[in-house]
Amino acid sequence: MCNLMNKDKEYVANTYARFPVEIASGKGSILYSTDGKEYIDLGSGIGVTAFGISDEEWVKAVTEQLNKVQHVSNLYYTEPCAELAKILCTRTGMKKVFFANSGAEANECAIKVARKYAADNKGEDYNVIITLKNSFHGRTLTTLAATGQDVFHAKFKPLTSGFVYATANDLESVEKLVKENKVCGILMECVQGEGGVIALDKDFVTGVEKICRANDIILMIDEVQTGNGRTGELYAYMNYGISPDVITTAKGLGGGLPIGACIMSEKVQSVLGFGDHGSTYGGNPVCAAGAISVINRIDKKLLDGVKEKSDYAFKQLGSAKGVESVSGAGLMIGFKTVKSAKDVVNQCIEKGVLCLTAKDKVRLLPALNIPFETFKKAIDIIKEVCEN
């Protein structure tokens, strides 16, 4: 074990505070370390492995495509890219998709769409984008600027200009910024993941949509972590009854391979023309084949299971000693504990459960299809850790 950890520390950039666990293999929601210890995985690669580890349908889809062609440039057509775009548009009612490699890149595309729409229709000086305090939209310089948390801005200034931050669930703060700035777009997460797993109020979200419609502002919903079944609907905005102009997603879409998507409505479907944007790996046929396998299995039965497990976790954790509060939606769950979140996570690791953190909360992002009995076992262990 020490040999691998030492090798990692010597050669891998020191950007992650890794836990002392070496993952060797896994199946479904069970991971195995190099020393043979078994862990229940409640992190799913931070919301990525939507159907767990070594999912047979996903592996089959990816392998079959690998044996055909693993990559060609976007100078040519490939079936998985076109089919995935069709499925995403059909399932959302949107019109066009731009594929990238990550959530940050999907958000970069959305920002370009909002600014170009405004430049074409309102004037180039309409270039300000409103995001929310406590948000997280990526780690590129532009998506860092979009992220409404000062802690991520330190030491990387100057960031991309043109971003202002409203207070979540405070509609007046949004209205004030619209009056004070020439705004082209509003970008927000319906559940702020890295900000502490905090769901936005429905009245606030619908109010923001009304502001966008009244002022011809592009409404962009960041579904990088909340999307692809995570909150109990295909996309989190569907819980709010709104119609975004742009949806961005990644993480769970690829099931373990890097893919991001910027999904555009009829209003903005033609904003980006030839040469306006691009990505060498965007729509890669292997990644797209894996994503098709994932998205086609996110059906009502699966989503009902997500909601059922979510209800169970909220009730169990909400009544547990040592737990102060529970937040989130679906299987995107955060809970504040009397103990520090780090201590809870470390003690859970010792007992064979892998959890995450978000700010001062413990965060759970299990596979959408985690077996109920496995999930119950993990929740029992978490409760035991919190109560003692």
N, C-alpha and C positions, 0 to 999 in steps of 0.2 A: 504493500500500500504506500509506504513512504517513498518508494522509488518513483512511482507515478506522480505523487504530489510534488516531489522535489523537481522532477523533470518539468512539470507544468509551471512551477514557480520560476524555474530558470529560463524557460523559453517562451512562455505565453505572457502577453502584456498584462500587467497587474491592474486590470480594470474590474475584476470581480472578487467579491469577498465570498469565496466558495465555502460551503460546509464540508466537513471532513468525511465525505461519502464518495466513493468511487463506483459509479454505475457501470456494470458490465453487460447486463442484458435485462430483458423484461418481457412480459406478456400481459396485455390488457392494462389493468390498473395496478399491477404488481411489478416492482423493480427489484433487481438483485444486484448487490454490490460485489466487488471482486473477492471479498472474504466470505461470500455466500449468504450474507444476511438479507432477509426479505423485508421490503418496504411497501406500504400502501401509498400509492402516488396520488396526492391531492393537489398537485401543481400542474400536471400535464404540460410540462415545458413552458410554463407561464401561459396557459390557455391555448396551446398549440396542438397537442395530440388529442384531438376531439374524440376519437374512437380508441384511444389507448395505444399502448406500445405493440408493435408488430401485428397490427390489425390485418387480418388475412385478406380482406377485400381490397384494402388500400395497397398492400404489398403486391397483390396480383395486378392491380391496375398500373402501378408504377413499373413493375417488372416487365409487363407486356409492352409498355411504351418504350422502355429502355432497349428492348430487343428489336424495336422498329427504327427509331431515331431519337437520340437523346437531346439534340439541339440543332436548330438552324437559325439563321438570323431572321429578323422581322421583315426582310426583303421578300420572304416567301410565306405562303399560307400553310398552316398546319391544322388538322382537324381538332385536336384537344383544345387549342386556344379558342377557336371559333365556337365550339360546342359549349365550353365553360362560359363564355360571354353570353351566349344565348340563354343558358340556364339561369344565370344571375339576373339578366334582364327580365326573363319570364317570371321569376320568383318575386321580383321587386316592383315590376311595372316600369322600370327604368329603360333607357334606350341604347346607351353605348357604354363600353367598358375600356379603360386603359389599364393594362397589366404592368406591374412593377415587381420588385423583389421583396418589399417590406412594407410595414405600416407607415413608416416615416416617408418613404417614397410615394406611397399612395396619397398621403397628406400633402406632400410637395406638389403633386399633380393637381389636387383640389384647389390649392392656393393659386396656382397658375390659371386654372379655369376661372376662378372668381375674379382675378385681376384682369384677365383678358376679356371676359364678358363685360366688365365695367368699362374698360378702355374702349371697347367697340360700341357700347351703347350709352355710356354716361360721360365719358371723358377719362383720360389717363390719370387725372388727379384724384379720381375715386379709386384709391388703392389700399385703404386701411381695412384690416381684418380684425374683428372682435373675437376674442376667445375668453375663456372663463378663468378666473383665479383658481388655483388648485388643479388645473388641467394638466394633461400630459399628451403631447402629440408627436414626439420623436426626438432623436438626438443629432440630426443634422443641424447646421447653424440656423436654418430657417425654421425648422420644426421646434428647435429649442426656443427660438424667439416666440413662436406660437404658444409654447408651453407656459402656463401662468403660474410658475413657481420660481422664485428668485434663486433658490438653492441650485437649480440646474443652470442658471445663467452665469454664476460666478466664474471668473477666470477665462471666459470664452468671448468676452466682448471685444469689439463691437459685434452685436448680433444683427441679423437682417432687420431692417426698419419696417415700420408699417403695421405694427401689432399693438393693440390696446386691450386691457383686461377688465371685464365686467365681473361683478360678484354673482356667483351661482345662486339661483333662486331669488334674485333681486331684479325684477323686471325694470324698475326705475333706473338702475345703474346701466342697463343695456340701452334704454331710451336716451339717457343722458349722453352716452358715448356716440350714439347715432346722430344726435343733434350737434355735437362738438366736432365730429370728424366726417370726412368724405369716405363713407364705408362702402366697400364692395362685397364683403362677405362676413358671415358669422360661422365659426367653427366650434363645435362642442361635442362632448361625450355625454350620452344620456345617463351613464353611470361612470363617475370618475374613478378609474381603476387605481392607477399609481397614486392618486390623490387621497386614497383611503377608502375606496369601494363605497362611494356615496352616490346614491341615485338622485337625479334631479326631480323636483316636483313637477307633476303633470301640468299644472297651471302655468308654471314658468316656461316649460318647453313649448306649449301651444301658444303662449304669449310671444315668445321669440319668433315663432313661425309667422304670426300676424304682423309683427314689426317688419320682418323680411318682405312679406308680400306688399305691405303698404309703401315700402321704400325701394322696391326693386333691388333687394339685397339677396345674394346667393346664400342659401341655407345649406351648410355642410355638416353632416353628422359623422363623427369619427367612430367607426365600429370595429376598430382594430382588435380590441380585447372583448368588446361586448357582442360582437357579431357571430354569425354562424351557429346559432342555437344556444349560445351561452346563457342568455337571460330568460329562456323559455319561449321566445319567439325567434324566427329566423334571424331578424335583426332587432336590436333593442328599441329603435325608433317606432317599431310597430306596436309596442306597448303603449305609446303615447298618442296614436292616431294622427300623426303628422305625415306630410309628404315632402321629404327633403329634395333639394335640387341636386345634391351630390352626396354619395355615401362612400366612405373609404373603409376598407377592411383588409385583413391579413391574418396573422396568427393561425387560428383554427381552420381557416379556409384550406390551407395546404396540408394539414394533417401531419406535418413534420418536415415538409420541404418549403423553401423560401418562396413565397408569392404574396403580392399585394395587389389590390384592385381599387381603382377609382371608378365608381359607377355613376353615370351621368343621366339626368332626366332629359325629357324632351326639350326643356327650356335651354339647356346648355350642351346638348348632344353634338352640336356642330361648332362649338367655340374653338376647339383645337383642330387646326388644319395640318396639312403636310408640313413637316419640319418643325412644328411648334413644340413637340415633346418626343421623347423616345427612351428606350431602355434595351440594352443588348440582350438581357435575359428575360425581359418582360414577356409573359405568355409562353415561357419555355414549355415544350410539349410534355416533358416528364412531370413537372410541377403541376401543370394544368390537368393531366390525367389523374394525379393524386387528388386534386381539388374536386374534380368531377365525382370521384368516388365518395368524397366526404359530403358534398352538398346534396347529392342525390339521395343520401340516407337520412338527411335531417327532415324527418316527416312528423306528422302529428303525434304518432305513437312515441317517438323519441322525445319530442318536446313536452308531451304530457309527463313522461318519466322525469325529465329535468325539473318540471314544476313540482312533482310529487317529492322528489329528493330534496329540493329546495325548501319546501314547507317543513319537511322533517327536520332539516338542519337548523332552520330558524327557530323552531319550537324547542328543540333539544338544547341548543346553545343559548337561546334567550332565557331559559329557565335554569341554566347551570350556574353553580356557585363559582365565583371567580371570573365570570363574564359580565362586563358592565353594559355592553350594547352590541347589537348585531345589525349590519347594514348590507346593502347590495341588492341583487336581483338574480333569480334563477340559481345557477351554480357558479355565480360570481359573488362570493360571500366574504365579508370582512367582519371581524369582531374584536372589540376592545376588551382587554383582560386586565385584571388586577396586577398580575405579574407583567413584566415587560414582554412584548411580543417576541423578542429575540430569545428570551428564556423559555417561553412556551414552545417555540419552534425547535430549539435544541433538545428539550426534554421529549418532545414528540419523536424526533429523530432517534433518540435512544430506545424508544418503545416501538419503533418500526413504522412511523407515519411521517411522510414528507409534506410539509406545509410551506407557505410563503408568508411574506410580510408586505404591508403597504402602509407607509408612515408608521404610526404607533399601533397598528392593528395586525392581527394574524389574518392571512388571506387564503381562501380555498378556491381553487380552480380545477376541480377534478375532471376526468374525462366525462363526456356527456352520457356515456353508456356504462359508467361504473356500476357494477352489480350492487343492488340495494344492500345485501348482506355485508358486502365488503365496505360499503359506505358507512353503514351503521357501526361496524366494528371500529372504523377509524374515528367516527364521532365519539364513541364511547371512550376511546383512548384520549382524545383531546379533552373531553370533559374531566377525565381522571387527572390529567396534567393540570388543568385549570383549577380544579377544586382542592388540590393538595399542595 
